[in-house]
Amino acid sequence: MTLSAFLIQLLNGLAGASSLFLVSVGLSLTFGVTRVVNFAHGSLMMLGAYIAYSLIAGLGGGAAGYWAAVALSALAVAGVGVLIERFLLRRLYGAPELLQLTATFGVVLIVKDVVLALWGPEDLLGPRAPGFSGSVNILGSAVPQYDLLLIALGPLVLFLLTWLLRTTRWGILVRAASEDREMTAALGVNQAWLFSGVFFLGALLAGLAGALQLPREPANLNMDLAVIAEVFVVTVVGGLGSIPGAFIAALIIGVAKALCIAIGELAVFGVVLSFPKLTLVAEFIVMAIVLALRPWGLFGRPPALPRPSEQRELLRPPGRPLHVIAAAALIFMALLPLFADEYTLVLLTDISIFALFAASLHFMMGPGGMPSFGHAAYFGLSAYAAALLARTLPMESALLIAPLFAGLAALVYGWFCVRLSGVYLAMLTLAFAQITWSIAFQWDAVTGGSNGLTGVWPAQWLSSRRAYYWLTLTAAAIAILALWRIIFSPFGYALRGVRDSPLRAAAIGIDPRATQWAGFTIAGLFAGIAGALYAFSKGSISPETLSIPRSIDALVMVLLGGLQTLVGPVLGAAVLTSLQDSIVRHTEFWRATVGAVVIALVLFFPDGLAGIVQRMGVRGRHPT
Amino acid sequence: MLELKAVCAGYGRAQILFDVSLSVAHGEAVALFGRNGAGKSTTLKTIAGLVRAWRGEIRFAGARIDLLPSYRIARAGIGYVPDTRRIFTELSVAENLEVGRRAGGDHSPVWNAERVNGLFPNLRELRDRSGGHISGGEQQMLSIARTLMGNPSLLLLDEPSEGLAPALVEQLAIALRKLKSEGVSMLLSEQNLRFAEGIADRACVLEGGHLRFEGTLAELERDADAKARYLGI
């Protein structure tokens, strides 16, 4: 590789780092003050790109029109950000952070469908920026002027933000509120304005980044999640809430990726390594190193310990009424195939699989206290493993072995994740899931890329829908009961002890990190069982199996059912799966519908369905 | 000026205050006594709006304030100084004062950084020091100074002398007497009877969230029984 080729890639990486910084710093800033991680931040950037596309077309091709369009797009997105803050987040500032995160996930779904409805599914490539469409000759190679513009913009924004926060009264108030909201209010500062202002600024930067990205990358519907995953990596590496941290982290990651592309294919001991495909892994390695050395990121500080006094409904062992109801439901479910048609059987199989999937996530989030936004990684990984193993092994063995791969992945990812807690942990799980998805999406030779793998069929004796349903039902029921057993085993109590107070748990001899790591791995393993069952029930799998929306589905099932109950996830899986089945058949915009349901749920029924049932009097017995 | 009528308050499901009624007249300083956990801090926090009153009424200058958000209560002229000081450690001393700066009503004296530094001379040299890198006593001064920057007409002080060296306690008492002489009303919670004697006109004693005693400090001083029961002296 020549020096000039390397230089080009480096500058390209730096340009990418600049726009990544613009988005990340907005998230960091809004988190600092409001303590809400806005999952819709990537959606705001996507919106910026689409709005810019239309405005640039509308305002004509001149330079003035172009840059006015860019500025207007940023302002429009800022307006959307303020609306989100005013009408959604403001109602949730006192709510548990998990519900806040979930509500912003609802916004992600709605924005995606709005964009789909307004601009359609096609990728939209914008024109080149007037005045910056040429290239500059540096060391004998042509470097796009636009890249240089972006490279300059990053430090400029860093400088302006630093100035704003260091010297203006507004900035001092923002910093004060980031540290102690309550005291700031007690000194007479109206936080509503402060929060709206910060959201305006954060959304403005995201919108600007989106508009500026247009000449480099077409506006597309995958931008939101792709961006938010990268932003999470940047903020976790740089330290959540730190502005210089976001800048440095964006630079490191941008340069690391550029290096991978620049190195290209390299033969090591006869094995050809394709470094350009390793860009995602590069990000992962950077993050791994940083987290191992500094768990709160380069410039971050440890968050205050969660208050142990948070009031929760006690999770009770299943009492006799629940046993009776569960047994009756199981018998009913087992008898259903005698009457049901093929279509219903497929739906019932799905429900059983997702009930287990949701139960495994519930295990991690409820008793484990580890919110995951990337649980589909383990589900999908196992599904892929099952499909690949079934090529050489009998289907039964593949079904049994595949979940171990999910467990292994959870073991590795979990090692990093349990170093963090709360929102940090959730962000990291999402980043891992997105990385896993990208690998499945890009590794054509093994995973079949975007097409996935086909011809994943069960063994002869399970080939009828009815037989496979019975297998699924049995496996899922046994696995869910096993999870319940673990929850009320000494290990389960230790897990909840660590959740409620890591310090007290450590003081009585429980290793908090090891306990959580084990819990994380168990949850991954059980999600894997569901994933393997899923692969053989569908006959084919695609990267969608481990995509973020699938993780969100599981999350919604758990929250819909209710986090503080045992039957919640099962109930949630049944309701959401049937609901989705009917929504998908009736409307093209099922995502927005699900998003709206999620937001309504968070706002009006934070205890979930099982919470409602429980309040009506069906309770388990007290632990003895 | 300030009047609490049968106020009940608490955290979560735990009730801390039971029908607490007390009042502070204009220009008066009232000391709130009680052991740890008696409800002194909760009373002050409830007035400042950091804890919601479940029942009862709180009036300030004739208007009800118990339903207002805390920033409106502060703007109405009630300055709250927390017991843990709650200095913004990532802000400099001068920036801490800036957060508290607000123009007051007509009656209150006008405070600015210059006058606040006159009251607490130590702060002047610490201007650019980070709020996290000053001593506990300096933080206490800064916390009061920061609240004064909002020009309050009533100051709520939560255990201002707690954990301070004796010399600093004396300095603080002088500063508070000066404030009082300028017409700032005060409600301060204390465990230190001696400290309060130099400042307060009246005493209220809380026990287990109930108001048990109300009278002058001299009366409390004479009442050995009450002192033993409520204050453990």
Interface residues (C-beta under 8 A of the other chain):
Chain A: R169 I172 L173 R175 A176 S178 E179 D180 E182 M183 T184 A185 A186 L187 G188 V189 N190 Q191 S309 Q311
Chain B: Y11 G12 R13 A48 G49 L50 P69 S70 Y71 A74 R75 Y80 P82 R86 F88 T89 E90 L91 E95 N96 E98 V99 G100 R102 R146 T147 G150
